Amino acid sequence: MRVFYSFLFLMVFNPIHCYWFYCGYKGIVDEASLIMRFNILGGLLFAFYFFFSITSVANWNGWVRTDDLLKMDLVFCAVLSIIESILFVLEFLFIPFALWKVRKLSNE
């Protein structure tokens, strides 16, 4: 079941990220109306990645799952869970920076 959710994650969140990037880039260069979509989608992505980094649902191994894996002495799985959680944390830390940078560039 986790493989199925991983496939869904790949097929859903990658296009959403590409569209988010498109809205930011095109909003800076050509259409300022896309900046609002960029901001809304950035807020949603921020909330999702914050949620994914903490919880253990579907195929996401958040910090909660890491604790469970360490209690079961599954160190390698716990390390992979820590790596995944750190990547999600980096994602939701990058999003506000990108929102700030696009807002700054669109006002120039």
Legacy VTK file of the C-alpha trace (Angstrom):
# vtk DataFile Version 3.0
C-alpha trace
ASCII
DATASET POLYDATA
POINTS 108 float
0.000 0.000 0.000
2.872 2.404 0.733
4.161 1.877 -2.816
0.772 2.928 -4.189
0.804 6.091 -2.061
4.356 6.811 -3.185
3.204 6.594 -6.791
0.312 8.959 -6.051
2.705 11.356 -4.339
4.927 11.296 -7.415
2.010 11.800 -9.801
0.240 14.520 -7.783
2.819 16.632 -5.971
5.419 16.891 -8.730
2.946 18.478 -11.195
1.703 20.764 -8.404
5.287 21.895 -7.766
5.868 22.450 -11.470
2.693 24.532 -11.704
3.707 26.482 -8.572
7.099 27.241 -10.174
5.373 28.193 -13.446
3.028 30.626 -11.671
5.919 32.270 -9.852
8.157 32.553 -12.883
5.459 33.674 -15.296
4.087 36.032 -12.652
7.442 37.779 -12.360
8.130 37.910 -16.077
4.765 38.454 -17.726
1.429 38.159 -15.888
1.189 39.645 -12.417
-2.193 37.929 -11.946
-0.418 34.584 -11.505
1.315 35.839 -8.357
-1.909 35.307 -6.383
-2.065 31.661 -7.518
1.594 31.300 -6.602
0.938 32.643 -3.103
-2.137 30.466 -2.483
-0.487 27.325 -3.814
2.643 28.093 -1.815
0.576 28.353 1.354
-1.104 25.020 0.644
2.205 23.327 -0.103
3.670 24.779 3.082
0.789 23.332 5.132
1.010 19.927 3.439
4.758 19.579 3.894
4.559 20.727 7.498
1.900 18.055 8.074
3.906 15.393 6.217
7.066 16.092 8.206
5.335 15.427 11.521
2.681 12.754 11.028
2.814 9.136 9.980
-0.023 8.670 7.504
-0.210 6.848 4.199
3.355 6.637 2.883
4.831 9.557 4.832
7.182 8.693 7.661
7.172 11.776 9.832
8.982 12.396 13.081
6.277 10.370 14.865
7.073 7.295 12.776
10.791 7.747 13.454
10.174 7.376 17.159
8.128 4.217 16.566
10.856 2.717 14.372
13.544 3.434 16.958
11.437 1.746 19.639
11.264 -1.366 17.422
15.078 -1.296 16.909
14.744 -0.736 13.167
17.654 1.672 12.939
18.070 1.683 9.157
14.360 2.385 8.627
14.542 5.105 11.281
17.484 6.747 9.510
15.548 6.729 6.243
12.573 8.207 8.048
14.790 10.946 9.489
16.145 11.736 6.020
12.622 11.914 4.606
11.447 14.148 7.450
14.429 16.460 7.004
13.633 16.777 3.294
10.047 17.708 4.118
11.297 20.268 6.657
13.606 21.751 4.012
10.645 21.903 1.623
8.446 23.833 4.007
11.337 26.139 4.910
12.077 26.821 1.237
8.499 27.759 0.369
8.331 30.980 2.468
11.725 32.015 1.079
10.469 31.505 -2.476
7.259 33.415 -1.699
9.267 36.304 -0.263
11.688 36.347 -3.197
8.923 36.323 -5.817
7.051 39.079 -3.992
10.251 41.139 -3.872
11.030 40.608 -7.565
7.458 41.255 -8.716
7.431 44.647 -6.970
10.576 45.854 -8.771
LINES 1 109
108 0 1 2 3 4 5 6 7 8 9 10 11 12 13 14 15 16 17 18 19 20 21 22 23 24 25 26 27 28 29 30 31 32 33 34 35 36 37 38 39 40 41 42 43 44 45 46 47 48 49 50 51 52 53 54 55 56 57 58 59 60 61 62 63 64 65 66 67 68 69 70 71 72 73 74 75 76 77 78 79 80 81 82 83 84 85 86 87 88 89 90 91 92 93 94 95 96 97 98 99 100 101 102 103 104 105 106 107
